[in-house]
Amino acid sequence: MSAVPGLLRVAVVLLRYRLDELVDATHLFRPLKLLRPLLGRPITDVRPLSRGARIRLALTELGPIFVKAGQVLSTRRDLVPADIADELALLQDQVPPFPGDEARAIIQRELEQPIDQLYASFDAVPLASASIAQVHAATLYDGRAVVVKVLRPRIDERIARDVRLIHSLGELAQRWHPNADKIRPLDVVSEVEKMLENELDLQREGANASLLRRNFASGTDLYVPDVHWELTSTRVLTLERVTGVSCDDIAAIDAAGIDRKKLAAKGVRLFYEQVFRDNFFHADAHPGNIWVDPTRVDEPRFIALDFGIMGSLPETDQYWLAQNFIALFERDYARIAKLHVDAGWMPASVRLDELEAAVRTVCEPYFTRPLSQISLAELVVKLFQTARRFELTLQPQLILLQKTLLNIEGVGRLLDPDIDIWAVAHPVLKRILRERYSPLRTLREIRKHAPEWFHNAPLLPVLVRDALRKIAVGEQRLLADAEALSHQRNLARRVLGMVGGSVLGATLIMSATLLWTLSPQHGVWPPLCVGAGGLLAFAVGWTRR
């Protein structure tokens, strides 16, 4: 019952912005429509506005948490109509700042020192203010400029209260909305909760920045501010202060003399390197968080900001997704259909010929255009929408990737309207996959896991002996007839062959690892040949199963 006043407020705001269909979907609040003349009018005349614009304005009036929910919904283009998603993507998370004295008090309490001992100077007027935190400029005693991000006072309590309200709205929509099975409101609420939970831990954001900086340590293509860990906690984050221009400020980029075509291609390459090389990507890559360094003219580079929302994929999903992209680039629709089933994203009962035909129906109209006019992000969204008819199970991490792909392609086309996304992305992805699944990388993985194998190797003879003893004393159930006994003997011989091949293979692979580790002066060929013999022993043993 505590959520009822909040729910009523939401219904009133929706009616004021003439979003009657949303109130109708929640049957409980339909009587409020009779009170529309008494509800007041919004600041803007909403009658000529589209439904997407009206929803965006209503969410802005409802407050920061609803802005966050709208931002999440803008990424669900497989569920939300395009006109609404485009408007929700324009939502800005900006609220009035809280007093600088409160920020000082929070910093001193978190870092357990007077602020004058922490920073040589601290500007009480914030540089930026959002619903979760605000940012202040400061300098260290060695003269370096920094920015200090501080969580808002009592933000945890307000977030918890508003999340309960959104959860109540999600339950109402789940029960009453006619398209609840497609919109999945409770799943959207869960995504909002997870995103807010991550953003409330600034130490986690610092760790994200630190890893991304390490992945691009050269700073040639992407620069990530350094984290000052001695001035960072869960509620305070101190970062190196950087300067740049927003990647959508075309006039400033042109004034700096930067080649926008080169910059756009580099942005696309950076996306694929983050996703498929490092498996750690910036998942909130809108122009406010991606700057351009105006001082780097000959070799332009981006500057990344705000690391609260980062994405990664399980290694299996990463592999299947990369193979899907390659098949899409090569227009191999049959392979796309098979990959979706092999990855477990669709049930094995799906008819591959029907899925292939559906994929072809979506893709072929795009390939009639010049490649420079094909939107890869738009095509991926339509593929997801089509795949839902075949019971696609779409993981949250893939949704985050879809959102990032839309952002990156949008930035690329803004910088260079004629960019050929396909021509840039295809060779980069093939190169990354060639390096990621090369024989040398496999050998490095073997070398990395060798200590664990050496640790478990002494247990292998004991396990083999116990298995053979169980067979010998008849602990496994044997049938009485002669045919069953013959089958059991054949099975035992095969098991012994598998065990023998495994033992020999493991021994040879361990020997190869020792040769490579302890005698590198002999080169790679001796351990490679011994390792190949081990793999052959495995193959001979296991092909008899």
N, C-alpha and C positions, 0 to 999 in steps of 0.2 A: 504493500500500500504506500510505502514511502516514496515510490517512484511515480505515483499518480500525478502530483502537481507538475513534475517535469514532463510527463507524457502529455498532459493538457497543454502546457506551454508549447511543446513541439507542434501539436495539432493546430493551435491557434496561429502560429507563424506560417505553417503550410497553407492554411486557408487564406491568410492575408496575402500570400503570394500566388493565390489562385491555383494551388496544386491540389485541386479537389480529388483527383484520381488517387492520390496517395492516402488521403483521409478516407475515401470510400473503401480502399483496400483494408483499412482497419475499422471494421464495422462498429466497434465500440464508440468511435468518435464522430459518427455520421450526424448525430443530433446537433453537433456544434455548428454545422453549416447554416442552421437557422439563425445563428447569432452573428453571421458575417457582418451585417451593418454596424454592429457594436464593437467590432474588433479593431477598428482603426485601419489606417492605410499605411503601407510601407513608404519609405522615403522616396523611392523611385516609382514612376508609373510603370507597372508591370504588364499592362494589357497588350502592348505591341511586342513584348519580348517572347522569345522562344521558350519552350518548356525547360530546356537545359539551362538557359540563363536564369530563369526563375528559381530553379533548384539551387543553382550556385549562390544566388543572392540570399535565399532562405537559409542555407547552411552557414553562410557568413554571419548572418544575424544571430543564429542559434549559438555560435561560439566556437572556440578553438577545437574542441574535441570533434565536433561535427565537421569542421574543416578537414581534420585528419581522416575521418571516415569517408568524406567525399574524395579526398586524394587517393585513398585505397580503391574506391569504386572506379575511379578514372582509369585504373590499371586493368580492370576486369572487362576488357573490350570483347571478350568471348561471351559475356553475359549482358553487358549494359549497351544500349543503343549508341551508335557512334556520335550522334548529335549531343547526347547527354555527356558521354565520356569526354568529348572535346571541351565542353564548358567546365566540367569538373577539374580538368587538368589545369585550368586557369586559376584555381583557388590558391590564394596566398595566405600562408600561416604567419600573419602579422597582427600583433596586439599591442596596446599601449605598454610602455616599459614600467617596471616597478622601480622605486627610488634607489639611487646609487648607494645610499647609506645602508640599505638592507643587503645589497650585494656585498658591500664591504664586510658586514657582520657575518654573512654566510661563509665568505672566503676565510675569514679569521677563525671561525669555529671549525671549519673543515680541515684547514691546514695547520691549526693550533699555533699560530704565530700572529703578532700584530702585522697588519697589512704593510706598514712602513718598513718592516724588516723583510717582507717578501718581495716587494716591488719598489724600484726607485721612484716611480710615478704610477698613478692609477687614475684614469679618467672616469669620474662618477657618471658622466653622460654616456649611455650605451651607444655603440655603433649600430646595433640591430637588436630587435626584440621580437621573439616568437612566443608561442603558447607554452612551450616547455622551458625555455631558457632564454637568456639574453647575453650579448657579447659586449665586453668593455675593452678599450685599448689600455695598454700598460707598457712600461719599459723595465728592464732588469738593471741591476747595478753595474753590469758590464756594458751597458748601452744598447743591448739588443731589444728590438721592438717585438712585443708579443700581443696576443689577444687572449682574454680570459672569458671563458664561457661559464655561466653560473645558472644552476637550476633555479626556477622561481620558488619563492617561499611557499610552503605547504602545498606544493604541486602534487605530491603523492596522494593526499586526501582528496583533492579536487578531481584528479584523474580517476581514482577509484569510484567516486560518486558518479561521475559522468559515464564511466564504463558500465556501471550498473544500469544507468538509464538507457544507454544504447543497447545493452543486452535485452532489456525489457522490450524495446522497440523491435529488436530482431525476433524475439519470440512471438510478438503480435503479428509481424509480417510473415513469419513462418507458418502461423496458423491460418491467417486470413487472406494473404495475397494470392491471387489466382496463378501467378507464375513463380511461386516460392521455390518449386523444385529446380527451376532454372537459375534464379537469382541467388539462392542459398544464403539467405541473410545471416544466419548464425555463423556460417563460414567466414563471411565478410567481417562480422564482429570479432571473431577469433583473430583474424589478420590484424585488425586495428589494435586489439589488446597486445598482441605480440610486438607490433611495431612500437607502441608506447612503452612497453616494458624495456625494450632495447634502448630507447631514447632517454629513459630516466637514469641510465647508468653511464655517466660521462667517462668513467675509467674504461669501460668497454669501447666507447667511441675512440678514446686515445689508442687503445690496442689495435683497433681497426686501421687507424691512420698510420700507426707504426709499421704494420704488416704491408700495407699498400706502398708505403715509402720504400721499404726494403725490396719489394718486387720491382720497383722502378728506381733502383738506387742511383743509376747514372743521371737521372733527371733530364735526360735529353728530350724525351717525348712528353713526359708527365712529371710535374713537380708536386710533391706532397709536403706540407709544412711539418717541421720537426716537433715532436711532443716533448715538453718539459715535465718529466715524470715527478720531479721533486716538488712541483707546484700543481699536482693533479690528484684528484680523489674522485669518489663516486658522484659528487655534486659540483666539482670544480674541474675545469680542463683548461690548461695553459698551452697554447700553441704558438709557434713562430708566426709573426705577422708577415703576410705576403701582400703584394700589390699586383693588380692586373685589371683587365677589362672583361666584362661579361661576354661570353661567346656569342651572344645575340646582338651585341653592339657593333653592327657592321661598320658604321661610320668611324668609330674609334680604331677598329682593326685596319681599315683602309688607310686612315691617317697615319698609322704606325708603319705602313709600307709592307705589311705581312701578306704573303701569297695565300689567299683564302682557299684556293683549290688544294694546295699542298696541305694546309691545315685540316681541311675537311677529310681528306684521305687518311691523314694520320689519326684523326678521331675514330674512324671506322676500324683501323688496325688496332688501336688501343683497346677497343671493346672486345675484339676476338682474342687478343692476348690475355686480357683479364679473365675472360670466361674459360677459354680452352687451354691456355698455357699455365696460368696461375690458379685457376678455379677459385678466384676471389675477386668480385667485381663491385664497383660502385653502383648501387641500385637506386640512387636518387639523383641521377645525372641530368637535372634540368639546368637551364642557363644560369640560374642564380648560384649554383654550386660548381659550375665549370667555367673557369676564367681562362683568358689567354694572356700570356706574358708579352707585353708590348715591347720589351727590350730585346727579344729574340726575333730578329727579322730574317736572317739567313736560314736559321733552323728553328722554325716556330714550335712552341710547345704549349701544352695546357697546364693549368693549375687546378688541382682538386680541392674542394672544401666540403665540410659537413659529412662526417663519416658515421653517422648514427644508423644508417640503413645500408648494409652491405649484403651481398648474396654469394652463395656458393652452392654447388651441386654435388650429390653423391657421385662417386667415380663412374658407376654404371650409367646413371642418367647422363653424365657428361659425355661418355663414349657414344651412347645411342643418339643423343642430340647432335653431336658433331657429324655422325654418319648420316643423319637425316638432312642436315644442311648440305653436305656433299651431294647426296642424291637429288636434293632440290636444285642445286646449281646445275647438275647434269641432266635434269628432267627425267630421272629414272623413277617413274611413279610406282611401278611394281615393287621396287626396293623400298620406297617410302612406306607402302602398305605393310610389307613384311617386317620392316624395322619397328613399326609401331606395335605389332603383335609380339615380336621377339623381346622387346623392351618391357613387356608386361603392362604397357599403358592401355591396352585393349584386351578383351577376353579372347582366348584362343579360338572360340567358336565363331568369330567374325569371318565372313566370307571375304577372302583377299581380293577376289576379282571385283566385288562390289566396292570395296574400299578403294582399290586402285582407280576405278572409274570415277568415284566421287572426288578423289584428289586431282585427277586429270581435268575434271569439269571445272574445278576452282583455278587451276594453274594455267591452263592453256590460253584463256583470254589475256592473261598478263604477258605471255611470251609473244603475243602478236605486236606488242609495243617495242620501241627501242629500249635496250637494257637500261639506259640512263633514266628512263621514265618509270621503271618498275620499282614499286615500294616493297622492299623485302618485309618490313614490319607489317604492312597492311596485308600482304600475302600470308604471313604466318598467322595473323589474327583470324583470317578467313578459314585457314586450314583447321585451326582449333575449333572454330564454330562448326565446321562440317564434321569434324571428328567426333563431336559430342553426340551426333546421331548414332554413332557406332559405339556408344558407352565408353567414351574416352575418360580415363581417370587422370585428371590433370593435377599434378602436384603443386603445392604453393610455391616452391622454389622455381618452377617453370613459369608461373605467373609473374614472379619478380623479374625473371629474365626477359619475358615478353615486354614488360613495362620499360626495362632498360633499353631494349632494342628499339622501341618506339622513340624514346628520348634521344638516343644516339643518332638514329637516322634523321630525326627532326633537326638536330644540330648540324649534321652533315649537309643536308639540303639547304639549310639556312645560309651556311657559309658558301656552298657551291651548288646552286640549283641544278646544274647539269651533271652532278657526280654520278658515276656508274657504280652503285653499291656492290653489284655482283662482281665486277672486274676487280675491285679492291679486295673484297672479302674472300673470294674463292682461293686465290693463291696463298693468302695468309693462313687460312684454315688448313689447307693441304700441307703447308710447311710445318705448322704446329703439330698436326697429327703424325706427320712423318717423323718428327723429332720425338714426340711423346711415346710412340709405339715402335721405336727402332730397336734392333738387337742390342746396341750398346746400352740403351736405357734399361732393357731387360736384365742385362748383366749387372748394371748398377743396383737394380732392385734385388737381385740375388745376393750381391755383396752386402747390401744393407741388412737382409734377413739372415745372413749366414750365422751370426752369433746365436740367434734363436734356434736355428736348426742344430748347431753344435750342442746347444744345451739339451735339446730333446733327443738327440741321436742315441745316447746310452739307453733310453727307454725302449727303443724300437725292438731290439732282440727279445726283451721281456714280453712285450706285447705280442710278438710273433709266436713265442713259445707258449704263452697262455692260450692263444687262439688254436694252435695245433693240439694242445692238451685237451681242450674242450671237444675238439673233433674226435680225438682218439678215445676218450672215455665215454663218448656217446651222449654228451649233454645236449647236443642238437638232436632234434627229433628226426628219427629215420623211419621210413616206411618199410614194411616187412617184405613186400614183393621184390623179385629180382630186378625188375626194371627200375624201381626206385633206388635200390642199392647201387646199381650201375650208374645211375644219374648222380648219386651222392659221391661216388668215387671220381667221376668226371669233374664234378664241382670242386672236390678237394684238390685235384690236380691243377685245376685252373686257379684256385685260390693260392696254391703254392707257387704257381708261375707268376701270378701278380705280385705276391710278396717278394719272391726272388728278384723279379725285375725292379720292384720298388727299392729294395735294399741296394742292389747294384747301382741303380740310377742315382739314388741319394748319395752313395759313396763317391761315385764319379763326379757329381756336381759339387760335393764338398771338397773333393780333391782339386777340382778346377778353381774353386773359390780360393783355396789355400795357395795354389800356384800364382793366381792373380794378385793376392794380397801380400804374400811373403816374398815372391820372386818377380816383381814387375819388370826387372831388367831383361827378362826373356821375351817380353812383348806379349801381345794379346792372343797370338795364334795357339800356343800350347794349351792354355786354359780353355780357349774356345773349342779346340778339338776334343779335349777331355769332357767338357760340358756337353758337347754334341753327342758324345758316346753315352753320357748319362741320360739325356733326353731320349736317345734311341732305345736304351734299356727300358725306360718307362713305357715307351710306345709298344715295344714287343710284349712286355708283360701284360699291359692293359688291353691290348687288342684281342687277347685270348679270353676276355671275360664273357 
